[in-house]
Amino acid sequence: MEAVRGWITGVTAVAALLFLVKSLAPKGAVGRVAEFTGGLLLLLALLQPLEALTGDWDMELGDLQAQIKERQEELEDYKAAVIAEETAAYRSDIGGTP
């Protein structure tokens, strides 16, 4: 229950701050930027409980780099296979040897 209370307090604080900034900001471009930025902050405050649902995303940099390298190798192999297939199809279309 304390988490819900903290979330509601945070959203209320951001909304009050947004109202204050919107009231004090001049009309025009600066006001629109302030309103947009405040809206993003309010959205982040509203979506903050979803952070708990995302699970453990704490990944070591080495693990991430290894996964990237593995995926790049898979893509290179796929690219080579597609090029070989397309080349063979092209050669057979022009009467060459496949």
Backbone as CSV, one residue per row, in Angstrom:
resi,resn,N_x,N_y,N_z,CA_x,CA_y,CA_z,C_x,C_y,C_z
1,MET,0.831,-1.190,0.000,0.000,0.000,0.000,0.879,1.259,0.000
2,GLU,2.040,1.142,0.634,2.961,2.276,0.688,3.461,2.629,-0.707
3,ALA,3.643,1.622,-1.556,4.105,1.867,-2.923,3.063,2.645,-3.724
4,VAL,1.798,2.299,-3.540,0.721,3.006,-4.242,0.647,4.448,-3.759
5,ARG,0.784,4.625,-2.460,0.757,5.979,-1.894,1.914,6.822,-2.445
6,GLY,3.083,6.219,-2.521,4.238,6.928,-3.074,4.057,7.266,-4.541
7,TRP,3.455,6.350,-5.303,3.204,6.594,-6.724,2.212,7.742,-6.920
8,ILE,1.138,7.712,-6.149,0.133,8.774,-6.251,0.736,10.111,-5.835
9,THR,1.556,10.114,-4.802,2.211,11.349,-4.370,3.132,11.883,-5.461
10,GLY,3.884,10.996,-6.110,4.774,11.405,-7.182,4.017,11.982,-8.363
11,VAL,2.947,11.334,-8.770,2.140,11.826,-9.888,1.527,13.178,-9.541
12,THR,1.041,13.325,-8.319,0.457,14.590,-7.886,1.499,15.703,-7.869
13,ALA,2.687,15.393,-7.391,3.758,16.392,-7.346,4.153,16.833,-8.753
14,VAL,4.265,15.892,-9.664,4.630,16.235,-11.040,3.513,17.057,-11.680
15,ALA,2.272,16.687,-11.440,1.145,17.437,-12.002,1.113,18.861,-11.451
16,ALA,1.367,19.019,-10.156,1.383,20.362,-9.561,2.533,21.187,-10.133
17,LEU,3.691,20.580,-10.262,4.833,21.268,-10.846,4.558,21.653,-12.294
18,LEU,3.923,20.756,-13.037,3.562,21.046,-14.427,2.597,22.223,-14.502
19,PHE,1.615,22.269,-13.607,0.672,23.389,-13.572,1.387,24.702,-13.277
20,LEU,2.315,24.655,-12.327,3.059,25.858,-11.958,3.930,26.352,-13.120
21,VAL,4.633,25.443,-13.772,5.490,25.820,-14.897,4.655,26.342,-16.048
22,LYS,3.527,25.699,-16.307,2.654,26.136,-17.387,2.087,27.522,-17.115
23,SER,1.806,27.806,-15.864,1.273,29.123,-15.497,2.325,30.211,-15.647
24,LEU,3.577,29.894,-15.338,4.626,30.897,-15.348,5.344,31.023,-16.693
25,ALA,5.239,30.015,-17.530,5.951,30.034,-18.805,5.287,31.028,-19.757
26,PRO,6.100,31.745,-20.521,5.519,32.685,-21.483,4.845,31.934,-22.623
27,LYS,3.917,32.595,-23.248,3.250,31.988,-24.395,4.215,31.951,-25.566
28,GLY,4.012,31.033,-26.481,4.892,30.917,-27.634,5.705,29.644,-27.569
29,ALA,6.861,29.690,-28.199,7.703,28.495,-28.337,8.187,27.971,-26.985
30,VAL,8.590,28.872,-26.114,9.094,28.446,-24.801,7.992,27.760,-24.010
31,GLY,6.806,28.293,-24.075,5.676,27.694,-23.372,5.338,26.317,-23.908
32,ARG,5.389,26.183,-25.223,5.095,24.876,-25.827,6.156,23.847,-25.441
33,VAL,7.413,24.247,-25.426,8.488,23.323,-25.031,8.324,22.924,-23.568
34,ALA,8.019,23.887,-22.719,7.819,23.593,-21.298,6.633,22.659,-21.102
35,GLU,5.569,22.891,-21.852,4.381,22.049,-21.737,4.686,20.626,-22.222
36,PHE,5.406,20.515,-23.325,5.765,19.208,-23.857,6.663,18.451,-22.876
37,THR,7.674,19.117,-22.351,8.590,18.487,-21.402,7.853,18.061,-20.138
38,GLY,6.988,18.918,-19.661,6.200,18.568,-18.482,5.289,17.388,-18.736
39,GLY,4.719,17.329,-19.926,3.872,16.195,-20.277,4.642,14.894,-20.294
40,LEU,5.875,14.953,-20.806,6.710,13.751,-20.790,7.036,13.318,-19.363
41,LEU,7.330,14.292,-18.510,7.618,13.961,-17.109,6.401,13.349,-16.430
42,LEU,5.228,13.899,-16.728,4.001,13.354,-16.149,3.764,11.931,-16.654
43,LEU,4.016,11.704,-17.933,3.875,10.362,-18.488,4.835,9.384,-17.815
44,LEU,6.074,9.812,-17.612,7.035,8.955,-16.921,6.593,8.647,-15.494
45,ALA,6.039,9.646,-14.825,5.554,9.420,-13.461,4.388,8.437,-13.451
46,LEU,3.530,8.531,-14.455,2.390,7.616,-14.523,2.825,6.186,-14.838
47,LEU,3.847,6.048,-15.664,4.292,4.719,-16.088,5.335,4.111,-15.169
48,GLN,5.750,4.815,-14.157,6.800,4.351,-13.255,6.510,2.990,-12.624
49,PRO,5.270,2.635,-12.270,5.030,1.291,-11.706,5.315,0.156,-12.684
50,LEU,5.292,0.431,-13.978,5.581,-0.618,-14.949,7.031,-1.071,-14.883
51,GLU,7.879,-0.242,-14.308,9.286,-0.597,-14.167,9.447,-1.873,-13.342
52,ALA,8.580,-2.061,-12.371,8.662,-3.252,-11.524,8.280,-4.513,-12.295
53,LEU,7.514,-4.369,-13.367,7.064,-5.524,-14.136,8.072,-5.985,-15.176
54,THR,9.070,-5.182,-15.441,9.995,-5.503,-16.528,10.976,-6.596,-16.165
55,GLY,11.125,-6.925,-14.933,12.049,-7.983,-14.546,13.462,-7.463,-14.387
56,ASP,14.386,-8.405,-14.336,15.785,-8.066,-14.116,16.473,-7.852,-15.458
57,TRP,16.748,-6.610,-15.788,17.402,-6.260,-17.039,18.868,-5.916,-16.817
58,ASP,19.370,-6.208,-15.646,20.754,-5.894,-15.327,21.655,-6.928,-15.999
59,MET,22.225,-6.555,-17.130,23.033,-7.481,-17.910,24.465,-6.969,-17.935
60,GLU,25.376,-7.879,-17.813,26.783,-7.521,-17.872,27.132,-7.062,-19.284
61,LEU,28.028,-6.106,-19.384,28.430,-5.564,-20.671,29.070,-6.642,-21.540
62,GLY,29.851,-7.520,-20.935,30.488,-8.599,-21.683,29.466,-9.539,-22.300
63,ASP,28.394,-9.853,-21.540,27.332,-10.708,-22.063,26.641,-10.054,-23.246
64,LEU,26.381,-8.775,-23.123,25.714,-8.042,-24.186,26.582,-7.995,-25.437
65,GLN,27.874,-7.748,-25.268,28.784,-7.704,-26.406,28.881,-9.077,-27.072
66,ALA,28.877,-10.140,-26.288,28.934,-11.491,-26.844,27.661,-11.783,-27.650
67,GLN,26.517,-11.367,-27.146,25.271,-11.579,-27.874,25.255,-10.775,-29.169
68,ILE,25.769,-9.563,-29.131,25.818,-8.735,-30.339,26.718,-9.384,-31.379
69,LYS,27.876,-9.856,-30.955,28.808,-10.496,-31.884,28.191,-11.754,-32.487
70,GLU,27.532,-12.547,-31.666,26.879,-13.759,-32.152,25.807,-13.431,-33.190
71,ARG,25.015,-12.425,-32.915,23.956,-12.021,-33.851,24.542,-11.477,-35.156
72,GLN,25.633,-10.723,-35.061,26.283,-10.215,-36.265,26.808,-11.358,-37.128
73,GLU,27.370,-12.388,-36.500,27.862,-13.548,-37.244,26.706,-14.280,-37.931
74,GLU,25.576,-14.409,-37.233,24.403,-15.041,-37.837,23.935,-14.247,-39.051
75,LEU,23.917,-12.932,-38.927,23.485,-12.090,-40.041,24.450,-12.171,-41.216
76,GLU,25.745,-12.237,-40.943,26.732,-12.377,-42.018,26.549,-13.703,-42.752
77,ASP,26.314,-14.788,-42.001,26.073,-16.088,-42.621,24.812,-16.046,-43.481
78,TYR,23.769,-15.426,-42.974,22.518,-15.303,-43.720,22.726,-14.490,-44.992
79,LYS,23.471,-13.388,-44.871,23.745,-12.537,-46.028,24.511,-13.309,-47.090
80,ALA,25.520,-14.078,-46.685,26.303,-14.872,-47.635,25.420,-15.911,-48.321
81,ALA,24.510,-16.536,-47.577,23.611,-17.536,-48.158,22.664,-16.894,-49.169
82,VAL,22.143,-15.733,-48.860,21.237,-15.032,-49.779,21.983,-14.622,-51.042
83,ILE,23.196,-14.114,-50.900,23.985,-13.707,-52.061,24.278,-14.920,-52.946
84,ALA,24.661,-16.039,-52.339,24.946,-17.257,-53.108,23.694,-17.736,-53.835
85,GLU,22.557,-17.707,-53.169,21.293,-18.145,-53.769,20.893,-17.246,-54.934
86,GLU,21.001,-15.939,-54.737,20.641,-14.989,-55.789,21.604,-15.095,-56.971
87,THR,22.874,-15.290,-56.697,23.869,-15.436,-57.765,23.592,-16.694,-58.583
88,ALA,23.277,-17.792,-57.898,22.963,-19.040,-58.592,21.712,-18.879,-59.449
89,ALA,20.705,-18.196,-58.929,19.476,-17.975,-59.694,19.754,-17.095,-60.905
90,TYR,20.581,-16.088,-60.751,20.927,-15.191,-61.854,21.688,-15.951,-62.942
91,ARG,22.637,-16.785,-62.517,23.424,-17.547,-63.484,22.555,-18.532,-64.256
92,SER,21.600,-19.158,-63.578,20.733,-20.107,-64.265,19.794,-19.388,-65.232
93,ASP,19.427,-18.132,-64.927,18.568,-17.357,-65.812,19.282,-16.960,-67.095
94,ILE,20.571,-16.710,-67.036,21.298,-16.273,-68.232,21.986,-17.428,-68.950
95,GLY,21.769,-18.631,-68.460,22.315,-19.807,-69.134,23.694,-20.204,-68.672
96,GLY,24.182,-19.640,-67.611,25.498,-19.995,-67.090,25.418,-21.233,-66.230
97,THR,26.526,-21.594,-65.668,26.551,-22.749,-64.784,26.193,-22.316,-63.381
98,PRO,25.327,-23.056,-62.729,24.900,-22.672,-61.359,25.955,-22.891,-60.317
